[in-house]
């Protein structure tokens, strides 16, 4: 049952611009799945769904990009545009984004697969990028600043 529900959830977010858990619940119920908000939250976490900007002022859930060479994750213009501020403390780079976009940006950074970046931790609007050392963190900060400098 869980696998079929999660398959249906993946189909829904691929086919529609769904921006709330309530809408996900409604669409799953239309397909015969009786679910609670807690179940949807777990499914979102297990499927690693991310919320991303739609380009017309809204947000939508989407599946994480596949990690193969043909579909490698990149920090595209939309993700770069969502970064508001960059700062650094030791080997940690802190990125501030617009609300709801930190997971998408962190997934983009993780997808680049730079060995000197140990990983990212994302909240709603903040990302901690952990680098192997301060020199790497300084280079990451400079690169992100270069990428975002032309957006304003």
Secondary structure, 3 states (H helix, E strand, C coil): CHHHHHHHHHHHHHHCCCCCHHHHHHHHHHCCCCCCHHHHHHHHHHHCCEEEECCCCCEEEECCCCCCHHHCCCCCHHHHHCEEEEEEECCEEEEEECCCCHHHHHHHHHHHCCCCEEEEEECCCEEEEEECCHHHHHHHHHHHHHHHHHHC
